[in-house]
Amino acid sequence: MLKLKVAGMSCGGCVSSVTQAVSAAAPGAKVSVDLKSGEVAVDGTVSKQAIVSAIEDAGYDVVGEAA
Ligand SMILES: [Cu+2]
């Protein structure tokens, strides 16, 4: 499971944009976004780089890996 800290998500619309972007990059992966903590958890086999690019292409900043 990969957990990333993402900056710039402020509402439910952001949550669905990020979820869709990650799902498109990682078909079949389980994606969960916690708006309050700004954390995106991805359970799948796609590389971290692919997930990071997908989130950044959607307009958000990946600020690091969450514990
Ligand atoms: Cu939003």
N, CA, C, O and the ligand as a Tripos MOL2 file, in Angstrom:
@<TRIPOS>MOLECULE
protein
  269   267    68     0     0
PROTEIN
NO_CHARGES

@<TRIPOS>ATOM
      1 N           0.8500   -1.1990    0.0000 N.3       1 MET1
      2 CA          0.0000    0.0000    0.0000 C.3       1 MET1
      3 C           0.8800    1.2420    0.0000 C.2       1 MET1
      4 O           1.8130    1.3650    0.7940 O.2       1 MET1
      5 N           0.5660    2.1450   -0.8960 N.am      2 LEU2
      6 CA          1.3090    3.3910   -1.0190 C.3       2 LEU2
      7 C           0.4380    4.5060   -0.4560 C.2       2 LEU2
      8 O          -0.7410    4.6140   -0.7930 O.2       2 LEU2
      9 N           1.0200    5.3230    0.3950 N.am      3 LYS3
     10 CA          0.2610    6.4320    0.9770 C.3       3 LYS3
     11 C           0.9930    7.7260    0.7050 C.2       3 LYS3
     12 O           2.1600    7.8770    1.0680 O.2       3 LYS3
     13 N           0.3120    8.6580    0.0700 N.am      4 LEU4
     14 CA          0.9490    9.9180   -0.2800 C.3       4 LEU4
     15 C           0.2420   11.0900    0.3780 C.2       4 LEU4
     16 O          -0.9720   11.0770    0.5840 O.2       4 LEU4
     17 N           1.0230   12.0900    0.6980 N.am      5 LYS5
     18 CA          0.4880   13.3480    1.1940 C.3       5 LYS5
     19 C           0.2780   14.2500   -0.0080 C.2       5 LYS5
     20 O           1.2120   14.5080   -0.7670 O.2       5 LYS5
     21 N          -0.9370   14.7250   -0.1830 N.am      6 VAL6
     22 CA         -1.2380   15.5500   -1.3480 C.3       6 VAL6
     23 C          -1.7810   16.8990   -0.8900 C.2       6 VAL6
     24 O          -2.6990   16.9730   -0.0730 O.2       6 VAL6
     25 N          -1.1940   17.9590   -1.4340 N.am      7 ALA7
     26 CA         -1.6340   19.3060   -1.0750 C.3       7 ALA7
     27 C          -2.6100   19.8180   -2.1220 C.2       7 ALA7
     28 O          -2.5180   19.4600   -3.2960 O.2       7 ALA7
     29 N          -3.5410   20.6560   -1.6920 N.am      8 GLY8
     30 CA         -4.4210   21.3410   -2.6240 C.3       8 GLY8
     31 C          -5.8140   20.7430   -2.7430 C.2       8 GLY8
     32 O          -6.6500   21.2640   -3.4810 O.2       8 GLY8
     33 N          -6.0750   19.6540   -2.0230 N.am      9 MET9
     34 CA         -7.4250   19.0810   -2.0710 C.3       9 MET9
     35 C          -8.2660   19.7770   -1.0160 C.2       9 MET9
     36 O          -7.9150   19.7830    0.1640 O.2       9 MET9
     37 N          -9.3860   20.3680   -1.4490 N.am     10 SER10
     38 CA        -10.1590   21.1350   -0.4890 C.3      10 SER10
     39 C         -11.6280   20.7560   -0.4070 C.2      10 SER10
     40 O         -12.3340   21.2520    0.4710 O.2      10 SER10
     41 N         -12.1060   19.9020   -1.2830 N.am     11 CYS11
     42 CA        -13.5260   19.5570   -1.2260 C.3      11 CYS11
     43 C         -13.7770   18.2010   -1.8650 C.2      11 CYS11
     44 O         -12.8520   17.5390   -2.3360 O.2      11 CYS11
     45 N         -15.0210   17.8030   -1.8760 N.am     12 GLY12
     46 CA        -15.3750   16.5060   -2.4460 C.3      12 GLY12
     47 C         -15.0560   16.3940   -3.9270 C.2      12 GLY12
     48 O         -14.7750   15.3080   -4.4340 O.2      12 GLY12
     49 N         -15.1040   17.5370   -4.6180 N.am     13 GLY13
     50 CA        -14.7600   17.5360   -6.0410 C.3      13 GLY13
     51 C         -13.3060   17.1600   -6.2530 C.2      13 GLY13
     52 O         -12.9650   16.4290   -7.1830 O.2      13 GLY13
     53 N         -12.4510   17.6750   -5.3720 N.am     14 CYS14
     54 CA        -11.0290   17.3440   -5.4440 C.3      14 CYS14
     55 C         -10.8340   15.8590   -5.1800 C.2      14 CYS14
     56 O         -10.0440   15.1930   -5.8480 O.2      14 CYS14
     57 N         -11.5620   15.3560   -4.2020 N.am     15 VAL15
     58 CA        -11.4450   13.9370   -3.8720 C.3      15 VAL15
     59 C         -11.8020   13.0890   -5.0790 C.2      15 VAL15
     60 O         -11.1100   12.1150   -5.3760 O.2      15 VAL15
     61 N         -12.8890   13.4480   -5.7890 N.am     16 SER16
     62 CA        -13.2230   12.6090   -6.9280 C.3      16 SER16
     63 C         -12.2680   12.8060   -8.0920 C.2      16 SER16
     64 O         -11.9970   11.8560   -8.8260 O.2      16 SER16
     65 N         -11.7440   14.0290   -8.2840 N.am     17 SER17
     66 CA        -10.7430   14.2200   -9.3480 C.3      17 SER17
     67 C          -9.5120   13.3640   -9.1000 C.2      17 SER17
     68 O          -9.0110   12.6980  -10.0050 O.2      17 SER17
     69 N          -9.0300   13.3900   -7.8580 N.am     18 VAL18
     70 CA         -7.8190   12.6280   -7.5400 C.3      18 VAL18
     71 C          -8.0920   11.1320   -7.6500 C.2      18 VAL18
     72 O          -7.2780   10.3730   -8.1770 O.2      18 VAL18
     73 N          -9.2520   10.7250   -7.1430 N.am     19 THR19
     74 CA         -9.5940    9.3030   -7.2010 C.3      19 THR19
     75 C          -9.6580    8.8330   -8.6550 C.2      19 THR19
     76 O          -9.1490    7.7650   -8.9960 O.2      19 THR19
     77 N         -10.2880    9.6450   -9.5050 N.am     20 GLN20
     78 CA        -10.3970    9.2770  -10.9180 C.3      20 GLN20
     79 C          -9.0420    9.2380  -11.6020 C.2      20 GLN20
     80 O          -8.7630    8.3320  -12.3880 O.2      20 GLN20
     81 N          -8.1970   10.2220  -11.3030 N.am     21 ALA21
     82 CA         -6.8800   10.2870  -11.9320 C.3      21 ALA21
     83 C          -6.0450    9.0670  -11.5460 C.2      21 ALA21
     84 O          -5.3880    8.4540  -12.3880 O.2      21 ALA21
     85 N          -6.0840    8.7330  -10.2740 N.am     22 VAL22
     86 CA         -5.2840    7.5910   -9.8170 C.3      22 VAL22
     87 C          -5.8540    6.2920  -10.3740 C.2      22 VAL22
     88 O          -5.1040    5.4060  -10.7840 O.2      22 VAL22
     89 N          -7.1790    6.1790  -10.3890 N.am     23 SER23
     90 CA         -7.7970    4.9670  -10.9130 C.3      23 SER23
     91 C          -7.4620    4.7630  -12.3820 C.2      23 SER23
     92 O          -7.2760    3.6340  -12.8360 O.2      23 SER23
     93 N          -7.3870    5.8750  -13.1270 N.am     24 ALA24
     94 CA         -7.0630    5.7690  -14.5500 C.3      24 ALA24
     95 C          -5.6280    5.2950  -14.7380 C.2      24 ALA24
     96 O          -5.3340    4.5420  -15.6660 O.2      24 ALA24
     97 N          -4.7290    5.7410  -13.8470 N.am     25 ALA25
     98 CA         -3.3190    5.3630  -13.9630 C.3      25 ALA25
     99 C          -3.0710    3.9690  -13.4040 C.2      25 ALA25
    100 O          -2.1100    3.2990  -13.7810 O.2      25 ALA25
    101 N          -3.9340    3.5480  -12.5140 N.am     26 ALA26
    102 CA         -3.7330    2.2680  -11.8420 C.3      26 ALA26
    103 C          -5.0250    1.4650  -11.8570 C.2      26 ALA26
    104 O          -5.7000    1.3310  -10.8360 O.2      26 ALA26
    105 N          -5.3600    0.9300  -13.0370 N.am     27 PRO27
    106 CA         -6.6350    0.2160  -13.1560 C.3      27 PRO27
    107 C          -6.6810   -0.9550  -12.1810 C.2      27 PRO27
    108 O          -5.7330   -1.7330  -12.0700 O.2      27 PRO27
    109 N          -7.7940   -1.0600  -11.4890 N.am     28 GLY28
    110 CA         -7.9610   -2.1740  -10.5690 C.3      28 GLY28
    111 C          -7.4210   -1.9180   -9.1780 C.2      28 GLY28
    112 O          -7.6550   -2.7060   -8.2620 O.2      28 GLY28
    113 N          -6.6990   -0.8200   -9.0160 N.am     29 ALA29
    114 CA         -6.1590   -0.5280   -7.6850 C.3      29 ALA29
    115 C          -7.2620    0.0080   -6.7890 C.2      29 ALA29
    116 O          -8.2420    0.5860   -7.2570 O.2      29 ALA29
    117 N          -7.0810   -0.1960   -5.4950 N.am     30 LYS30
    118 CA         -8.0310    0.3460   -4.5480 C.3      30 LYS30
    119 C          -7.5070    1.7150   -4.1150 C.2      30 LYS30
    120 O          -6.3950    1.8250   -3.5980 O.2      30 LYS30
    121 N          -8.3050    2.7450   -4.3270 N.am     31 VAL31
    122 CA         -7.8590    4.1020   -4.0360 C.3      31 VAL31
    123 C          -8.7280    4.6910   -2.9410 C.2      31 VAL31
    124 O          -9.9550    4.6600   -3.0350 O.2      31 VAL31
    125 N          -8.1000    5.2280   -1.9040 N.am     32 SER32
    126 CA         -8.9150    5.9560   -0.9370 C.3      32 SER32
    127 C          -8.2570    7.2790   -0.6050 C.2      32 SER32
    128 O          -7.0450    7.3710   -0.4060 O.2      32 SER32
    129 N          -9.1030    8.3020   -0.5520 N.am     33 VAL33
    130 CA         -8.6200    9.6510   -0.3220 C.3      33 VAL33
    131 C          -9.2100   10.1620    0.9810 C.2      33 VAL33
    132 O         -10.4240   10.1360    1.1870 O.2      33 VAL33
    133 N          -8.3210   10.6320    1.8620 N.am     34 ASP34
    134 CA         -8.7770   11.2340    3.1030 C.3      34 ASP34
    135 C          -8.5850   12.7400    2.9880 C.2      34 ASP34
    136 O          -7.4700   13.2550    3.0680 O.2      34 ASP34
    137 N          -9.6940   13.4200    2.8000 N.am     35 LEU35
    138 CA         -9.6500   14.8630    2.5540 C.3      35 LEU35
    139 C          -9.0600   15.6200    3.7520 C.2      35 LEU35
    140 O          -8.2640   16.5440    3.5800 O.2      35 LEU35
    141 N          -9.4490   15.2260    4.9360 N.am     36 LYS36
    142 CA         -9.0380   15.9290    6.1410 C.3      36 LYS36
    143 C          -7.5220   15.8980    6.3450 C.2      36 LYS36
    144 O          -6.9020   16.9120    6.6680 O.2      36 LYS36
    145 N          -6.9440   14.7210    6.1490 N.am     37 SER37
    146 CA         -5.4990   14.6110    6.3700 C.3      37 SER37
    147 C          -4.7180   14.8690    5.0840 C.2      37 SER37
    148 O          -3.4940   14.9930    5.1170 O.2      37 SER37
    149 N          -5.4190   14.9500    3.9500 N.am     38 GLY38
    150 CA         -4.7400   15.1450    2.6780 C.3      38 GLY38
    151 C          -3.9520   13.9280    2.2390 C.2      38 GLY38
    152 O          -2.9300   14.0480    1.5630 O.2      38 GLY38
    153 N          -4.4300   12.7560    2.6270 N.am     39 GLU39
    154 CA         -3.7040   11.5390    2.2790 C.3      39 GLU39
    155 C          -4.4370   10.7130    1.2330 C.2      39 GLU39
    156 O          -5.6580   10.5570    1.2610 O.2      39 GLU39
    157 N          -3.6410   10.1930    0.3150 N.am     40 VAL40
    158 CA         -4.1740    9.3360   -0.7320 C.3      40 VAL40
    159 C          -3.5220    7.9670   -0.5890 C.2      40 VAL40
    160 O          -2.3000    7.8420   -0.6700 O.2      40 VAL40
    161 N          -4.3280    6.9600   -0.3790 N.am     41 ALA41
    162 CA         -3.8050    5.6010   -0.2260 C.3      41 ALA41
    163 C          -4.1490    4.7890   -1.4650 C.2      41 ALA41
    164 O          -5.2880    4.7950   -1.9310 O.2      41 ALA41
    165 N          -3.1530    4.0940   -1.9890 N.am     42 VAL42
    166 CA         -3.3590    3.3030   -3.1890 C.3      42 VAL42
    167 C          -2.8800    1.8810   -2.9280 C.2      42 VAL42
    168 O          -1.7320    1.6470   -2.5510 O.2      42 VAL42
    169 N          -3.7860    0.9520   -3.1370 N.am     43 ASP43
    170 CA         -3.4650   -0.4430   -2.9320 C.3      43 ASP43
    171 C          -3.4670   -1.1200   -4.3020 C.2      43 ASP43
    172 O          -4.5190   -1.4860   -4.8260 O.2      43 ASP43
    173 N          -2.2880   -1.2770   -4.8650 N.am     44 GLY44
    174 CA         -2.2110   -1.8570   -6.1980 C.3      44 GLY44
    175 C          -0.7680   -2.0850   -6.5710 C.2      44 GLY44
    176 O           0.1240   -1.9790   -5.7290 O.2      44 GLY44
    177 N          -0.5340   -2.4000   -7.8380 N.am     45 THR45
    178 CA          0.8140   -2.7770   -8.2400 C.3      45 THR45
    179 C           1.5050   -1.7280   -9.1080 C.2      45 THR45
    180 O           2.5960   -1.9670   -9.6250 O.2      45 THR45
    181 N           0.8780   -0.5800   -9.2630 N.am     46 VAL46
    182 CA          1.4640    0.4380  -10.1190 C.3      46 VAL46
    183 C           2.5660    1.2020   -9.3740 C.2      46 VAL46
    184 O           2.4990    1.3680   -8.1570 O.2      46 VAL46
    185 N           3.5690    1.6600  -10.1110 N.am     47 SER47
    186 CA          4.7030    2.3370   -9.4810 C.3      47 SER47
    187 C           4.2990    3.6650   -8.8520 C.2      47 SER47
    188 O           3.3360    4.3160   -9.2580 O.2      47 SER47
    189 N           5.0740    4.0310   -7.8500 N.am     48 LYS48
    190 CA          4.8330    5.2910   -7.1630 C.3      48 LYS48
    191 C           4.9020    6.4550   -8.1530 C.2      48 LYS48
    192 O           4.0950    7.3830   -8.0970 O.2      48 LYS48
    193 N           5.8840    6.3860   -9.0630 N.am     49 GLN49
    194 CA          6.0600    7.4620  -10.0330 C.3      49 GLN49
    195 C           4.8130    7.6700  -10.8850 C.2      49 GLN49
    196 O           4.4360    8.8070  -11.1690 O.2      49 GLN49
    197 N           4.1770    6.5830  -11.2920 N.am     50 ALA50
    198 CA          2.9760    6.6820  -12.1260 C.3      50 ALA50
    199 C           1.8390    7.3430  -11.3560 C.2      50 ALA50
    200 O           1.0820    8.1440  -11.9050 O.2      50 ALA50
    201 N           1.7320    6.9990  -10.0880 N.am     51 ILE51
    202 CA          0.6700    7.5760   -9.2490 C.3      51 ILE51
    203 C           0.9350    9.0700   -9.0300 C.2      51 ILE51
    204 O           0.0320    9.9000   -9.1410 O.2      51 ILE51
    205 N           2.1870    9.3860   -8.7180 N.am     52 VAL52
    206 CA          2.5500   10.7840   -8.4830 C.3      52 VAL52
    207 C           2.2530   11.6200   -9.7290 C.2      52 VAL52
    208 O           1.6700   12.7000   -9.6260 O.2      52 VAL52
    209 N           2.6520   11.1260  -10.9060 N.am     53 SER53
    210 CA          2.3950   11.8730  -12.1480 C.3      53 SER53
    211 C           0.9120   12.0690  -12.3640 C.2      53 SER53
    212 O           0.4800   13.1530  -12.7570 O.2      53 SER53
    213 N           0.1250   11.0360  -12.1110 N.am     54 ALA54
    214 CA         -1.3210   11.1380  -12.3320 C.3      54 ALA54
    215 C          -1.9160   12.2080  -11.4290 C.2      54 ALA54
    216 O          -2.7550   12.9960  -11.8660 O.2      54 ALA54
    217 N          -1.4890   12.2390  -10.1830 N.am     55 ILE55
    218 CA         -2.0250   13.2300   -9.2410 C.3      55 ILE55
    219 C          -1.5830   14.6330   -9.6450 C.2      55 ILE55
    220 O          -2.3690   15.5790   -9.5870 O.2      55 ILE55
    221 N          -0.3160   14.7630  -10.0550 N.am     56 GLU56
    222 CA          0.1740   16.0930  -10.4350 C.3      56 GLU56
    223 C          -0.4650   16.5660  -11.7360 C.2      56 GLU56
    224 O          -0.7530   17.7530  -11.8950 O.2      56 GLU56
    225 N          -0.6870   15.6420  -12.6640 N.am     57 ASP57
    226 CA         -1.3780   16.0080  -13.9090 C.3      57 ASP57
    227 C          -2.8020   16.4830  -13.6340 C.2      57 ASP57
    228 O          -3.3510   17.2930  -14.3810 O.2      57 ASP57
    229 N          -3.3940   15.9730  -12.5590 N.am     58 ALA58
    230 CA         -4.7550   16.3940  -12.2030 C.3      58 ALA58
    231 C          -4.7510   17.7570  -11.5160 C.2      58 ALA58
    232 O          -5.8140   18.3170  -11.2450 O.2      58 ALA58
    233 N          -3.5630   18.2970  -11.2310 N.am     59 GLY59
    234 CA         -3.4680   19.6560  -10.6970 C.3      59 GLY59
    235 C          -3.2010   19.7510   -9.2090 C.2      59 GLY59
    236 O          -3.4040   20.8050   -8.6070 O.2      59 GLY59
    237 N          -2.7520   18.6660   -8.6120 N.am     60 TYR60
    238 CA         -2.4660   18.7060   -7.1720 C.3      60 TYR60
    239 C          -0.9800   18.4200   -6.9420 C.2      60 TYR60
    240 O          -0.2960   17.8580   -7.7970 O.2      60 TYR60
    241 N          -0.5080   18.8190   -5.7740 N.am     61 ASP61
    242 CA          0.9040   18.6270   -5.4710 C.3      61 ASP61
    243 C           1.1010   17.4660   -4.5120 C.2      61 ASP61
    244 O           0.4880   17.4030   -3.4460 O.2      61 ASP61
    245 N           1.9580   16.5610   -4.9100 N.am     62 VAL62
    246 CA          2.3320   15.4750   -4.0000 C.3      62 VAL62
    247 C           3.4960   15.9860   -3.1700 C.2      62 VAL62
    248 O           4.5730   16.2650   -3.6950 O.2      62 VAL62
    249 N           3.2670   16.1070   -1.8600 N.am     63 VAL63
    250 CA          4.3020   16.7080   -1.0260 C.3      63 VAL63
    251 C           5.1640   15.6700   -0.3120 C.2      63 VAL63
    252 O           6.1570   16.0200    0.3250 O.2      63 VAL63
    253 N           4.8010   14.4350   -0.4130 N.am     64 GLY64
    254 CA          5.6450   13.4190    0.2020 C.3      64 GLY64
    255 C           4.8800   12.1480    0.4440 C.2      64 GLY64
    256 O           3.7210   12.0010    0.0540 O.2      64 GLY64
    257 N           5.5610   11.2340    1.1000 N.am     65 GLU65
    258 CA          4.9460    9.9580    1.3930 C.3      65 GLU65
    259 C           4.4220   10.0190    2.8370 C.2      65 GLU65
    260 O           5.1220   10.4900    3.7340 O.2      65 GLU65
    261 N           3.2070    9.5460    3.0520 N.am     66 ALA66
    262 CA          2.6410    9.5650    4.3990 C.3      66 ALA66
    263 C           3.0550    8.2910    5.1200 C.2      66 ALA66
    264 O           3.2700    7.2510    4.4990 O.2      66 ALA66
    265 N           3.1640    8.3890    6.4280 N.am     67 ALA67
    266 CA          3.6090    7.2390    7.2040 C.3      67 ALA67
    267 C           2.5500    6.1450    7.2240 C.2      67 ALA67
    268 O           2.7580    5.0970    7.8360 O.2      67 ALA67
    269 CU        -12.1650   20.7640   -4.4920 Cu       68 CU68
@<TRIPOS>BOND
     1     1     2 1
     2     2     3 1
     3     3     4 2
     4     3     5 am
     5     5     6 1
     6     6     7 1
     7     7     8 2
     8     7     9 am
     9     9    10 1
    10    10    11 1
    11    11    12 2
    12    11    13 am
    13    13    14 1
    14    14    15 1
    15    15    16 2
    16    15    17 am
    17    17    18 1
    18    18    19 1
    19    19    20 2
    20    19    21 am
    21    21    22 1
    22    22    23 1
    23    23    24 2
    24    23    25 am
    25    25    26 1
    26    26    27 1
    27    27    28 2
    28    27    29 am
    29    29    30 1
    30    30    31 1
    31    31    32 2
    32    31    33 am
    33    33    34 1
    34    34    35 1
    35    35    36 2
    36    35    37 am
    37    37    38 1
    38    38    39 1
    39    39    40 2
    40    39    41 am
    41    41    42 1
    42    42    43 1
    43    43    44 2
    44    43    45 am
    45    45    46 1
    46    46    47 1
    47    47    48 2
    48    47    49 am
    49    49    50 1
    50    50    51 1
    51    51    52 2
    52    51    53 am
    53    53    54 1
    54    54    55 1
    55    55    56 2
    56    55    57 am
    57    57    58 1
    58    58    59 1
    59    59    60 2
    60    59    61 am
    61    61    62 1
    62    62    63 1
    63    63    64 2
    64    63    65 am
    65    65    66 1
    66    66    67 1
    67    67    68 2
    68    67    69 am
    69    69    70 1
    70    70    71 1
    71    71    72 2
    72    71    73 am
    73    73    74 1
    74    74    75 1
    75    75    76 2
    76    75    77 am
    77    77    78 1
    78    78    79 1
    79    79    80 2
    80    79    81 am
    81    81    82 1
    82    82    83 1
    83    83    84 2
    84    83    85 am
    85    85    86 1
    86    86    87 1
    87    87    88 2
    88    87    89 am
    89    89    90 1
    90    90    91 1
    91    91    92 2
    92    91    93 am
    93    93    94 1
    94    94    95 1
    95    95    96 2
    96    95    97 am
    97    97    98 1
    98    98    99 1
    99    99   100 2
   100    99   101 am
   101   101   102 1
   102   102   103 1
   103   103   104 2
   104   103   105 am
   105   105   106 1
   106   106   107 1
   107   107   108 2
   108   107   109 am
   109   109   110 1
   110   110   111 1
   111   111   112 2
   112   111   113 am
   113   113   114 1
   114   114   115 1
   115   115   116 2
   116   115   117 am
   117   117   118 1
   118   118   119 1
   119   119   120 2
   120   119   121 am
   121   121   122 1
   122   122   123 1
   123   123   124 2
   124   123   125 am
   125   125   126 1
   126   126   127 1
   127   127   128 2
   128   127   129 am
   129   129   130 1
   130   130   131 1
   131   131   132 2
   132   131   133 am
   133   133   134 1
   134   134   135 1
   135   135   136 2
   136   135   137 am
   137   137   138 1
   138   138   139 1
   139   139   140 2
   140   139   141 am
   141   141   142 1
   142   142   143 1
   143   143   144 2
   144   143   145 am
   145   145   146 1
   146   146   147 1
   147   147   148 2
   148   147   149 am
   149   149   150 1
   150   150   151 1
   151   151   152 2
   152   151   153 am
   153   153   154 1
   154   154   155 1
   155   155   156 2
   156   155   157 am
   157   157   158 1
   158   158   159 1
   159   159   160 2
   160   159   161 am
   161   161   162 1
   162   162   163 1
   163   163   164 2
   164   163   165 am
   165   165   166 1
   166   166   167 1
   167   167   168 2
   168   167   169 am
   169   169   170 1
   170   170   171 1
   171   171   172 2
   172   171   173 am
   173   173   174 1
   174   174   175 1
   175   175   176 2
   176   175   177 am
   177   177   178 1
   178   178   179 1
   179   179   180 2
   180   179   181 am
   181   181   182 1
   182   182   183 1
   183   183   184 2
   184   183   185 am
   185   185   186 1
   186   186   187 1
   187   187   188 2
   188   187   189 am
   189   189   190 1
   190   190   191 1
   191   191   192 2
   192   191   193 am
   193   193   194 1
   194   194   195 1
   195   195   196 2
   196   195   197 am
   197   197   198 1
   198   198   199 1
   199   199   200 2
   200   199   201 am
   201   201   202 1
   202   202   203 1
   203   203   204 2
   204   203   205 am
   205   205   206 1
   206   206   207 1
   207   207   208 2
   208   207   209 am
   209   209   210 1
   210   210   211 1
   211   211   212 2
   212   211   213 am
   213   213   214 1
   214   214   215 1
   215   215   216 2
   216   215   217 am
   217   217   218 1
   218   218   219 1
   219   219   220 2
   220   219   221 am
   221   221   222 1
   222   222   223 1
   223   223   224 2
   224   223   225 am
   225   225   226 1
   226   226   227 1
   227   227   228 2
   228   227   229 am
   229   229   230 1
   230   230   231 1
   231   231   232 2
   232   231   233 am
   233   233   234 1
   234   234   235 1
   235   235   236 2
   236   235   237 am
   237   237   238 1
   238   238   239 1
   239   239   240 2
   240   239   241 am
   241   241   242 1
   242   242   243 1
   243   243   244 2
   244   243   245 am
   245   245   246 1
   246   246   247 1
   247   247   248 2
   248   247   249 am
   249   249   250 1
   250   250   251 1
   251   251   252 2
   252   251   253 am
   253   253   254 1
   254   254   255 1
   255   255   256 2
   256   255   257 am
   257   257   258 1
   258   258   259 1
   259   259   260 2
   260   259   261 am
   261   261   262 1
   262   262   263 1
   263   263   264 2
   264   263   265 am
   265   265   266 1
   266   266   267 1
   267   267   268 2
@<TRIPOS>SUBSTRUCTURE
     1 MET1         2 RESIDUE 1 A MET
     2 LEU2         6 RESIDUE 1 A LEU
     3 LYS3        10 RESIDUE 1 A LYS
     4 LEU4        14 RESIDUE 1 A LEU
     5 LYS5        18 RESIDUE 1 A LYS
     6 VAL6        22 RESIDUE 1 A VAL
     7 ALA7        26 RESIDUE 1 A ALA
     8 GLY8        30 RESIDUE 1 A GLY
     9 MET9        34 RESIDUE 1 A MET
    10 SER10       38 RESIDUE 1 A SER
    11 CYS11       42 RESIDUE 1 A CYS
    12 GLY12       46 RESIDUE 1 A GLY
    13 GLY13       50 RESIDUE 1 A GLY
    14 CYS14       54 RESIDUE 1 A CYS
    15 VAL15       58 RESIDUE 1 A VAL
    16 SER16       62 RESIDUE 1 A SER
    17 SER17       66 RESIDUE 1 A SER
    18 VAL18       70 RESIDUE 1 A VAL
    19 THR19       74 RESIDUE 1 A THR
    20 GLN20       78 RESIDUE 1 A GLN
    21 ALA21       82 RESIDUE 1 A ALA
    22 VAL22       86 RESIDUE 1 A VAL
    23 SER23       90 RESIDUE 1 A SER
    24 ALA24       94 RESIDUE 1 A ALA
    25 ALA25       98 RESIDUE 1 A ALA
    26 ALA26      102 RESIDUE 1 A ALA
    27 PRO27      106 RESIDUE 1 A PRO
    28 GLY28      110 RESIDUE 1 A GLY
    29 ALA29      114 RESIDUE 1 A ALA
    30 LYS30      118 RESIDUE 1 A LYS
    31 VAL31      122 RESIDUE 1 A VAL
    32 SER32      126 RESIDUE 1 A SER
    33 VAL33      130 RESIDUE 1 A VAL
    34 ASP34      134 RESIDUE 1 A ASP
    35 LEU35      138 RESIDUE 1 A LEU
    36 LYS36      142 RESIDUE 1 A LYS
    37 SER37      146 RESIDUE 1 A SER
    38 GLY38      150 RESIDUE 1 A GLY
    39 GLU39      154 RESIDUE 1 A GLU
    40 VAL40      158 RESIDUE 1 A VAL
    41 ALA41      162 RESIDUE 1 A ALA
    42 VAL42      166 RESIDUE 1 A VAL
    43 ASP43      170 RESIDUE 1 A ASP
    44 GLY44      174 RESIDUE 1 A GLY
    45 THR45      178 RESIDUE 1 A THR
    46 VAL46      182 RESIDUE 1 A VAL
    47 SER47      186 RESIDUE 1 A SER
    48 LYS48      190 RESIDUE 1 A LYS
    49 GLN49      194 RESIDUE 1 A GLN
    50 ALA50      198 RESIDUE 1 A ALA
    51 ILE51      202 RESIDUE 1 A ILE
    52 VAL52      206 RESIDUE 1 A VAL
    53 SER53      210 RESIDUE 1 A SER
    54 ALA54      214 RESIDUE 1 A ALA
    55 ILE55      218 RESIDUE 1 A ILE
    56 GLU56      222 RESIDUE 1 A GLU
    57 ASP57      226 RESIDUE 1 A ASP
    58 ALA58      230 RESIDUE 1 A ALA
    59 GLY59      234 RESIDUE 1 A GLY
    60 TYR60      238 RESIDUE 1 A TYR
    61 ASP61      242 RESIDUE 1 A ASP
    62 VAL62      246 RESIDUE 1 A VAL
    63 VAL63      250 RESIDUE 1 A VAL
    64 GLY64      254 RESIDUE 1 A GLY
    65 GLU65      258 RESIDUE 1 A GLU
    66 ALA66      262 RESIDUE 1 A ALA
    67 ALA67      266 RESIDUE 1 A ALA
    68 CU68       269 GROUP 0 **** ****
